[in-house]
């Protein structure tokens, strides 16, 4: 009996594709980006810009295809506040987490995926 491959990409694959798209796009803007493949930690991507530039605070990015649990969100927020600037990537966009913990659109994901 032959096993058929699923034609619908798994949530993991879609998340990994989103991470790769964000990584490629940020690199095209001059960032150095590290990806933590298969990460179960608070950060999937870390993007660094050259020292002395206004953007020299590390971007800590958590990519999410589905919903982010409240616990994961709190863990990510605490980590981002301690070590850099927090961003959440979803299929709808790349969002920065503001001082009040609210998400503010930073980049349209469709622009990112078309670059």
C-alpha positions in Angstrom: 0.0 0.0 0.0 1.4 3.4 -1.0 1.1 6.3 1.4 0.0 9.5 -0.3 1.7 12.7 0.6 -0.6 15.4 1.8 -1.0 18.2 -0.7 -1.9 20.8 1.8 1.3 22.2 3.4 1.6 21.4 7.1 1.4 24.2 9.6 5.1 23.7 10.3 6.0 24.1 6.6 3.8 27.2 6.2 5.5 28.7 9.3 9.0 27.8 8.0 8.1 29.4 4.7 7.0 32.5 6.4 10.2 32.6 8.4 12.3 32.2 5.2 10.3 35.0 3.4 10.8 37.4 6.3 14.5 36.5 6.5 15.1 37.0 2.8 13.2 40.3 2.8 15.1 41.7 5.8 18.4 40.6 4.3 17.5 42.6 1.1 17.1 45.6 3.4 20.7 45.2 4.8 19.9 43.2 7.9 21.9 40.2 9.1 19.3 37.6 10.0 19.7 34.4 12.0 16.9 31.8 11.9 16.3 29.3 14.6 14.8 26.4 12.6 12.4 24.2 14.5 12.6 26.6 17.4 10.2 26.1 20.3 11.8 29.1 22.1 10.5 32.6 22.2 12.2 33.8 19.0 12.3 32.4 15.5 14.4 35.1 13.8 16.9 37.7 15.1 17.7 40.5 12.7 20.7 42.8 13.3 21.6 46.1 11.6 25.0 47.8 11.6 26.1 49.6 14.7 25.4 53.3 15.1 22.4 53.2 12.8 19.0 54.2 14.1 17.9 50.5 13.5 20.7 49.0 15.5 18.4 47.5 18.2 18.0 43.8 17.5 14.7 42.7 16.0 13.3 39.7 17.8 10.7 38.0 15.6 8.2 35.3 16.4 6.5 33.9 13.2 3.0 32.6 13.7 0.7 30.9 11.2 -2.0 30.2 13.8 -3.0 32.0 16.9 -0.4 32.8 19.6 -1.4 31.6 23.1 -1.6 34.2 25.9 1.3 32.4 27.7 3.5 32.4 24.6 2.7 36.0 24.0 3.6 37.0 27.5 6.9 35.0 27.3 7.7 36.7 24.0 6.9 40.2 25.2 9.1 39.7 28.3 12.0 38.4 26.2 11.6 41.2 23.6 11.5 43.9 26.3 14.7 42.5 27.9 16.8 41.9 24.8 15.6 44.0 21.9 12.5 45.0 20.0 9.7 42.5 19.5 8.0 41.7 16.2 5.3 39.1 15.4 5.1 37.9 11.8 1.7 36.5 10.6 0.3 35.8 7.1 -1.2 39.3 7.3 1.9 41.3 8.2 5.0 41.9 10.3 3.9 43.7 13.5 5.9 45.5 16.1 4.8 45.1 19.7 4.4 48.6 21.1 5.0 49.8 24.7 1.4 48.9 25.7 1.7 45.3 24.3 -0.4 46.2 21.3 0.5 45.1 17.7 1.2 47.8 15.2 1.6 46.9 11.5 5.2 47.4 10.4 5.2 45.8 7.0 2.6 44.3 4.7 3.4 40.6 4.3 2.3 40.5 0.7 5.0 43.1 -0.1 7.5 40.9 1.8 6.5 37.7 -0.1 6.6 39.4 -3.5 10.2 40.6 -3.1 
